[in-house]
Amino acid sequence: MEELVRVPPEVRERFAVRFGRGVAGWCDELPSLVGELAGRWRLEVAAAGGGGTSRVFRCVRGGEVVWLKLTPEPPIAREEAEALRHWAAVPSVVALLAADLPAGALLLADVRPGTTLRKLGWNLPEVAALLRDLRTPAGPGADSVLRPLADRVAFLFDLAERRGRPVPAAQRAAALELASGGPVGLVHGDLHPSNVLAGPDGRPVAIDPRPSWGDPDFDAVDWVLEGSTGPGALERRIADLAALVPGLSPDRLLAWCRALSVLTANPLPA
């Protein structure tokens, strides 16, 4: 298992860009942490992977596949855990099985068949059903660790600049203005086709939230921008989605698209 859980050089470099050079110590200690958690939760580690903020291990426990997710920044795990617990009764969100939040560790249920919608393709009614499920009338409680959406938006623009992407000041200002107003609900924060899996009976299941409290329309941006061929097509798609998702504002979603398109893989068409 030692070789499997060791952090490879390319991942170390990616983490250093995201978390700073101090993350090297966490990478060095990760095999020991995985071993301790595997013993405590009776896991057999089978495969390793992960994204920009975590290492994720496919494990087997009692004959069932589960996923061990660890981040070098424990507040990220605390925020994800709060959101997943808030959505615990929602079948369109992956289930949290256990957590060691000081260690930045989450144990997540498997999603079958688990293919991403990026690979499978998707249609607007499927996305609308997911967005409806994610919308919640609740707001932040006194013990919430989640930050306002404005903080998430500012972070995304800062990260883009650190990665060398030009960020027009006007778009940053427009995004922050949107994030500071409008309705307040639980926002997934990173909802795109690679973070939604095909679940049982074809139901889309969201994973990997970067949650905050703010305007839920934020979560619809990638879905209406992807594949849009021009302003008219974008506005029609927004109108179609708004007709399927109660509470979604076409005007606010269009404004979000204009402000955030510089950050997405699908720039707003001219």
Secondary structure, 3 states (H helix, E strand, C coil): CHHHHCCCHHHHHHHHHHHCCCHHHHHHHHHHHHHHHHHHCCCEEEEEEECCCCEEEEEEECCEEEEEEECCCHHHHHHHHHHHHHCCCCCCECCEEEEEHHHCEEEEECCCCCCEHHHHCCCHHHHHHHHHHHCCCCCCCCCCCCCEHHHHHHHHHHHHHHCCCCCCHHHHHHHHHHHCCCCCEEECCCCCHHHEEECHHHCEEECCCCCEEECHHHHHHHHHHCCCCCHHHHHHHHHHHHHHCCCCCHHHHHHHHHHHHHHCCCCCCC
